[in-house]
Amino acid sequence: MDPVVALVLCLSCLLFLYLWKQSSGKGTLPPGPTPLPIIGNILQLGVKNISRSFSNLSKVYGPVFTVYLGMRPTVVLHGYEAVKEALIDQGEEFSGRGCFPATERYSRGLGILFSNGTQWKETRRFSLMALRNLGMGKRNIEHCVQEEACCLVEELRKTKASPCDPTVILGCAPCNVICSIIFHNRFDYKDKIFLDILETFHEDMEILNSPWIQAYNVFPALLDYFPGSHKKLLKNTASIKNYIMEKVREHQASLDINNPRDFIDYFLIKMQQEKHDSHWEFTFENLTTTVSDLFGAGTETTSTTLRYALLLLLKYPEVSAKVQEEIKRVVGRERSPCMQDRKHMPYTDAMVHEVQRYINLIPTNLPHAVTHDVKFRNYLIPKGTSVITSLTSVLHDGKEFPNPETFDPGHFLDETGNFKKSDYFMAFSAGKRMCVGEGLARMELFLFLTTILQKFTLKPVLDPKDIDITPIMNSFSSVPPPYHLCFIPV
């Protein structure tokens, strides 16, 4: 062996062992596969389906184990009991946001999704208050979603029952609802700025699912010096934030502190109230990051779920037919579906839940971190250690959901056909970091899907048995394959 190569390998091993001892010496981490110098356990984790890798490792090491992402130890929790124990029973201790370098470069510890400590607590508390004041979960937001559902139907009518790719149209509807909450306005479905924003969000999701970003999250200091899609992610985020800042300036010029119109107004008012606080959390940078978090997460997650839902209904026309029969019986053809209808529509409610369970939108959740040294089972996890909670292992638990890899609304129905709740339904995560937009997302999915199926029959361009429902990406999120369908007016 070349002496230089041997020296480099020896130094690398020594560096790795030193860092490993530093990180693990503070606690007793769970067992796991033996890491290699520098790269850790990367070769043992399938980048395209990391959830499957975690499932395989759990069979060897149990529901709590450690993997090394590069030189960084990460504790993985697999199965309902372990996930519940961490996120719910010890929610405060596991409420930190774990290491996610691809987003840290643009969030810079601000916003809701990737902040920590007091910054996160204050921003989240304020955001929940503002969203409630704006009617989150109440009748006025429901009316907004119903109106958007009507606009969505009109756009679908314009396809004239011809084969179409529903991606853009299904992205417009939830994005417009978020725009109404944040900016107090909606866009025409053909508006160029609006479509550019949607394209940016869609591109960002593809980037976050790419192998390059998985590599970047492991070796950020090294790959910062190379070109790649992480640079495009930063550019896209900067573009969205610039647009948001333009809207903020418009709001400043017309702000009425006694009559806030939307989320930006509430934030600007809070900024005025807190400006003399020495620990000021409410800044323009935090405003643009928080709005960007709400904007992106509230658009792409819901639109992807809607797109996947229609694909599953094409694959299983018998499910679509049962839902349409229930809509006809409970709602009829004339009036718009409303949230009050849901309690009288157990099969439709079960279908929506089953879509979210089956597609497993964010398989490994966003990374958590422990906020201080934590005793968990027989281990001591050092403060700041990243924790991955496998939502796949919960949503696809075979004991709770028989034949979990099969799409079956019966998973959420009891023997009499009534809707059956499940503690295993963690599609929005659980605990302190649970999605702030859960109520809105549930409302949108129910009202958009029922309105579409009230007005149209979904016609596939392929025989249902030939329709592929396998996600094309699921390292960060589960994305359905592209497809076409026809919306046949009822």
BAROMI-682986 format. One record per residue (C-alpha): x, y negated, z negated; residue in one letter. Coordinates in pm, whole numbers, padded with zeros to 5 digits, always signed. Layout:
<pts>
XYZa...
</pts>
This chain:
<pts>
+00000+00000+00000m+00120-00350+00079d+00262-00509-00243p+00061-00828-00188v-00263-00633-00149v-00182-00429-00461a-00113-00748-00657l-00439-00908-00546v-00635-00596-00643l-00468-00580-00985c-00533-00947-01055l-00892-00909-00939s-00947-00614-01172c-00792-00799-01465l-01005-01107-01396l-01316-00896-01367f-01247-00704-01688l-01180-01029-01871y-01505-01190-01755l-01696-00869-01819w-01562-00854-02175k-01644-01223-02226q-02004-01177-02114s-02073-00847-02286s-01872-00906-02601g-02142-01129-02746k-02403-00853-02745g-02484-00495-02673t-02618-00490-02320l-02830-00202-02193p-02650+00073-01997p-02630+00068-01620g-02427+00178-01321p-02054+00112-01338t-01975-00213-01153p-01691-00255-00908l-01442-00540-00949p-01569-00875-00818i-01871-00737-00629i-02036-00562-00925g-02321-00327-00828n-02405-00491-00496i-02330-00177-00294l-02582+00019-00504q-02865-00229-00444l-03050-00221-00113g-03073-00585-00007v-03380-00522+00210k-03574-00346-00067n-03416-00419-00401i-03730-00306-00587s-03678+00048-00461r-03317+00037-00583s-03435-00074-00929f-03691+00206-00932s-03420+00463-00853n-03188+00321-01118l-03465+00328-01380s-03494+00705-01331k-03133+00734-01441v-03096+00460-01703y-03452+00412-01828g-03683+00107-01826p-03414-00135-01951v-03077-00141-01779f-02798-00374-01668t-02670-00440-01319v-02388-00673-01220y-02464-00917-00940l-02106-00995-00858g-01949-01060-01198m-02275-01172-01358r-02459-00921-01582p-02834-00911-01526t-03078-00713-01737v-03356-00540-01541v-03692-00456-01701l-03884-00182-01524h-04239-00073-01608g-04537-00236-01777y-04432-00178-02137e-04086-00334-02098a-04215-00628-01892v-04503-00696-02134k-04275-00670-02437e-04045-00935-02291a-04276-01180-02115l-04572-01165-02354i-04466-01022-02693d-04134-01211-02691q-04244-01479-02446g-04055-01769-02600e-03725-01581-02611e-03756-01477-02244f-03890-01811-02116s-03566-01937-01965g-03512-01953-01590r-03239-01719-01476g-02958-01781-01232c-03080-01847-00876f-02804-02046-00700p-02989-02085-00367a-03244-02312-00537t-03024-02466-00805e-02841-02673-00544r-03155-02874-00466y-03358-02849-00789s-03064-02958-01008r-03244-02844-01320g-03558-03049-01248l-03918-02967-01157g-04127-02677-01283i-03989-02367-01114l-03615-02383-01182f-03575-02610-01484s-03498-02506-01841n-03526-02625-02200g-03697-02952-02288t-03696-03063-01924q-03903-02759-01825w-04137-02769-02126k-04220-03138-02088e-04265-03119-01710t-04480-02805-01729r-04695-02943-02013r-04752-03266-01825f-04825-03087-01496s-05087-02859-01654l-05252-03163-01816m-05255-03360-01490a-05391-03066-01289l-05668-03013-01546r-05757-03383-01530n-05774-03352-01152l-06026-03072-01193g-05817-02757-01171m-06062-02472-01226g-06356-02713-01228k-06636-02795-00989r-06469-03087-00810n-06169-02876-00706i-06407-02596-00608e-06595-02842-00387h-06262-02943-00227c-06180-02577-00152v-06531-02518-00012q-06497-02817+00220e-06159-02693+00338e-06308-02347+00395a-06563-02507+00627c-06284-02684+00817c-06100-02354+00840l-06408-02186+00988v-06440-02461+01249e-06077-02413+01353e-06131-02038+01381l-06437-02099+01603r-06210-02287+01843k-06028-01961+01916t-06350-01855+02098k-06315-01494+01985a-05990-01459+02182s-05686-01281+02035p-05487-01521+01819c-05205-01527+01565d-05367-01663+01244p-05041-01770+01078t-05062-02146+01135v-05436-02182+01076i-05420-01983+00752l-05131-02202+00640g-05320-02525+00701c-05609-02452+00464a-05422-02400+00134p-05171-02672+00225c-05455-02920+00269n-05597-02832-00073v-05257-02900-00231i-05229-03224-00033c-05564-03336-00171s-05444-03275-00526i-05099-03428-00485i-05149-03701-00223f-05528-03754-00231h-05559-03688+00140n-05581-03399+00385r-05453-03360+00741f-05605-03265+01071d-05496-02913+01167y-05321-03051+01475k-05133-03331+01296d-04766-03307+01395k-04625-03411+01056i-04851-03158+00888f-04744-02880+01122l-04378-02970+01076d-04418-02939+00699i-04583-02599+00737l-04306-02483+00969e-04047-02597+00715t-04213-02399+00435f-04238-02094+00659h-03873-02123+00758e-03767-02159+00394d-03949-01835+00307m-03766-01655+00585e-03434-01794+00463i-03501-01690+00102l-03572-01336+00228n-03253-01317+00433s-02953-01097+00336p-02735-01408+00358w-02921-01575+00071i-02897-01258-00137q-02521-01270-00080a-02512-01642-00155y-02691-01589-00489n-02411-01350-00587v-02113-01551-00456f-02227-01917-00445p-01890-02073-00527a-01728-01889-00236l-02002-01926+00023l-02049-02298-00047d-01752-02346+00184y-01908-02152+00472f-02188-02251+00712p-02507-02051+00680g-02879-02057+00613s-02824-02190+00258h-02723-02519+00422k-03047-02517+00623k-03243-02458+00302l-03086-02768+00149l-03158-02971+00462k-03522-02860+00469n-03571-02942+00103t-03416-03286+00148a-03657-03351+00435s-03960-03255+00224i-03839-03467-00067k-03790-03768+00163n-04147-03731+00282y-04271-03706-00077i-04074-04018-00171m-04243-04210+00111e-04578-04110-00038k-04460-04213-00385v-04373-04562-00259r-04719-04592-00101e-04874-04489-00433h-04666-04743-00625q-04802-05022-00408a-05165-04929-00475s-05145-04779-00824l-05434-04843-01063d-05331-04711-01406i-05696-04697-01511n-05802-04490-01212n-05543-04226-01117p-05630-04061-00785r-05394-03766-00772d-05090-03594-00923f-04845-03860-00806i-05051-04134-00973d-05056-03941-01301y-04678-03898-01285f-04616-04267-01209l-04834-04366-01504i-04643-04123-01727k-04316-04278-01606m-04435-04621-01720q-04543-04487-02058q-04215-04303-02123e-03961-04545-01974k-03833-04657-02315h-03781-04302-02436d-03409-04227-02473s-03477-03866-02363h-03662-03972-02050w-03776-03665-01855e-03999-03852-01611f-03786-03991-01330t-03832-04031-00955f-03602-03737-00894e-03804-03515-01127n-04123-03639-00959l-04009-03543-00610t-03877-03205-00730t-04196-03125-00922t-04419-03221-00630v-04195-03020-00396s-04237-02716-00626d-04616-02751-00631l-04631-02828-00260f-04421-02535-00140g-04534-02270-00388a-04900-02364-00355g-04887-02344+00023t-04671-02052+00126e-04774-01798-00140t-05148-01841-00079t-05120-01853+00300s-04904-01538+00305t-05159-01359+00085t-05445-01466+00314l-05253-01348+00619r-05180-01013+00459y-05542-00981+00343a-05677-01011+00697l-05424-00756+00822l-05536-00508+00554l-05902-00568+00641l-05820-00494+01005l-05647-00173+00901k-05939-00070+00679y-06259-00179+00856p-06471+00017+00608e-06352-00220+00332v-06430-00523+00546s-06779-00386+00617a-06854-00334+00246k-06739-00687+00165v-06956-00833+00442q-07258-00635+00321e-07208-00775-00032e-07168-01130+00101i-07487-01097+00306k-07680-00965+00006r-07553-01214-00254v-07472-01531-00057v-07661-01495+00271g-07563-01662+00597r-07645-02027+00537e-07499-02163+00213r-07129-02167+00128s-06994-01906-00113p-06913-02043-00460c-06723-01916-00762m-07049-01836-00943q-07107-01571-00678d-06798-01377-00781r-06956-01219-01089k-07231-01078-00862h-06980-00951-00606m-06768-00685-00781p-06651-00516-00463y-06531-00842-00306t-06360-00940-00631d-06194-00598-00643a-06083-00635-00279m-05910-00969-00352v-05734-00825-00657h-05632-00515-00464e-05482-00727-00185v-05261-00904-00439q-05171-00580-00616r-05095-00393-00299y-04886-00655-00120i-04682-00723-00436n-04599-01074-00313l-04293-01148-00532i-04157-00797-00604p-03889-00887-00859t-04045-01210-00986n-03836-01524-01022l-03544-01451-01256p-03592-01517-01627h-03324-01578-01889a-03310-01540-02264v-03308-01873-02449t-03087-01743-02732h-02929-01416-02844d-03221-01173-02839v-03271-00835-03005k-03463-00628-02753f-03527-00267-02837r-03185-00133-02936n-02987-00398-02750y-02861-00749-02819l-02890-00965-02508i-02665-01276-02519p-02814-01622-02472k-02835-01726-02106g-02832-01373-01966t-03048-01345-01654s-03339-01102-01671v-03519-00952-01372i-03872-00825-01435t-03986-00573-01174s-04345-00668-01091l-04347-00381-00841t-04316-00134-01128s-04623-00289-01292v-04847-00350-00991l-04766-00008-00844h-04783+00190-01166d-04918+00534-01075g-05096+00595-01405k-05289+00269-01399e-05347+00272-01023f-05379+00625-00880p-05213+00646-00538n-05057+00300-00584p-04915+00291-00230e-05269+00315-00090t-05487+00007-00040f-05804+00083-00236d-06036-00176-00400p-06153+00113-00619g-05846+00048-00833h-06042-00244-00980f-06387-00080-01006l-06526+00140-01282d-06738+00451-01228e-07056+00241-01200t-06911+00004-00937g-06855-00289-01172n-06537-00492-01160f-06269-00356-01394k-05995-00581-01532k-05643-00450-01573s-05363-00576-01797d-05128-00446-01527y-05246-00715-01283f-04941-00944-01300m-04953-01086-00950a-04897-01433-01102f-04633-01305-01346s-04711-01331-01720a-04623-01523-02033g-04471-01869-02064k-04355-01886-01701r-04685-01771-01552m-04777-01955-01230c-04927-02298-01312v-05148-02275-01003g-05302-01936-01084e-05656-02073-01124g-05641-02262-00795l-05490-01967-00606a-05760-01729-00733r-06027-01975-00625m-05876-02028-00281e-05835-01658-00209l-06191-01576-00307f-06357-01870-00130l-06147-01864+00188f-06182-01489+00238l-06555-01476+00162t-06622-01775+00389t-06427-01617+00676i-06606-01283+00638l-06942-01459+00604q-06897-01624+00942k-06687-01374+01140f-06630-01009+01205t-06260-00930+01232l-06175-00744+01551k-05827-00589+01588p-05643-00579+01920v-05512-00231+01829l-05680+00081+01702d-05681+00050+01318p-05474+00368+01283k-05198+00202+01492d-05185-00117+01283i-04860-00144+01088d-04901-00300+00742i-04539-00253+00632t-04385-00584+00523p-04113-00712+00752i-03937-00879+00458m-03960-00810+00087n-03627-00890-00077s-03766-01218-00219f-04130-01200-00109s-04345-00954+00083s-04421-01092+00429v-04662-00912+00664p-04561-00827+01020p-04692-01061+01291p-05023-00961+01442y-05317-01084+01650h-05690-01051+01595l-06019-01184+01724c-06264-01379+01506f-06608-01272+01635i-06886-01506+01514p-07154-01322+01320v
</pts>
